[in-house]
Amino acid sequence: MKKKILVCLLVLGLSVGTASAQLGSGIVYDPTNYHNALLRYYQLQKHLLQLQKTYTQIATAYNLALQMSRNLHNMPARYRAQFSQWRNVTALDNYGNTSGWINGANSGQAVLSGYQRSTTQLGTYDQTAMSGMTDDELARVKSQYASVELADGANTNALLTIGTIRGNAAALETQINNLEQDSLSDEADLNSEVQVLNKINATNVLTLRSIQDSNKLLASLLEQQTVAAKQQRETTANAINTEIARRANLAGNMAQVTSTLTDSLQNYRMP
């Protein structure tokens, strides 16, 4: 019995010593936990490095955006320039026949009536006079009429184009001024990325409209030059046709003159 009690006390003492060591009186080394702790520490280091890189990239992008968002100060004084203003055409009207032309050139309205009032009206041949013309004369008259009528059409079209452009000039000038004010403004509400793109688009549209008006003027000028070239061609063609007819009739006229002269000499008698 005494031996059994001694063994029990020994076992109990060993158990108490082991428990106290696990509770903190000593350090128990666990290789698995140590390896996991090192692995987590290495992962945290990598995560920290990645966070530092991300922070650097974000800071760089922010500084770039901040730099790009800064406006030039006092832009109107640096870049605003004065340009010539549109002027309406003026002319004297001593006999009351230029006001319609001037109104058409300034507004594009009533162009035809103003043009007709300020130009000499083309008369017409009566049927009797035309029936008495040869085919060549009739063709020449019709061609000359076509030249004058085409010139009138080209002139009125050019006058209408000029008047329309000048009539819209005031509204166009206002739009350009608004665009200039918005472009030179340093207000943040007018300088966001979308608003800057909108102003660029508006500028492109105004440029296209201006190019279109320039093309219209060039087309009108080309029409007038084409009519002038037609008139020059008529003058040259009529001169050539006259020379052809003269040479064609020259041989017959010379033969007629020669035969008449021969008869006159043969029949001539001294008084």
C-alpha positions, 0 to 999 in steps of 0.5 A: 500500500505504501508503494502504491501511494508513493507511485501515485505521488510521483506521477502526480508531481510529474504531471504538475511539472509538465503543466506548469512548463506549458503554462509559461514557466518554460518555452516549448519549441514547435517547429510547425508553428515557427515555420508558419510564422516565418511564412506569414512574416515573409508574405507581409513583407512582400505585401508591404513592398507592393503597397509601397510601389502602389503608393508611389504610382498613385502619388506620381499620377496625382502629381502629374494630374495636378500639374496638368490641371494648372492653368496659365495665369492672365491668358487674355493679356498674353494671347488676346489679339484684335482682328478686323471687323466685317464691314458692309459694302457702301456706294453712292446712289445718285440715280436710285439704282444701286440700293438694291445691289448694296442690300443684296451684297450685305444681306443676301436678300432680293439679289435678282431684283437689285442686280437687274435694277443696276444693270442694262437689260438685254433686249430681244430680236423680233421674229422678222429680224431673226428670220432674215438672218443667215444660219451663221448670224443666227448662231452667233447671236444666240451664242452671244445671248447665252454669254450674257445670260450666263454672266448674269447667272454667275454674277447673281450667284456670287452676289448672293453668296457674298450677301449671305456670308456678310449677313451671317458675319455678325452672329458668327463673330459673336460665336467666335468671341464666346469661344475666345472668352471660354478658351482664355478663361481660367475658371475651373468650370470651363477647363475640365477635360470634357469642356476642353474637348467640347471647345475643341469640337466647337472650334473644328465646326467653326473652321469647317463652316469657314472653309465651306464659305471660302469654297463657295466664294471660290466656286462663284469666282470660278463660275465668273472666270468660266463665263469670261473664258466662254466670251473670249472663246466666242470672240476668237471663234467669230474672228476665225470663222470670219477669216474662213468665210473671207478666204472661201469667198476670195477665189470666187470674188477674184474670178468675178473681178478678173472676168469682168475686167477682161470683158471690159478690156475686150469691149473697150473702144476708144472714143 
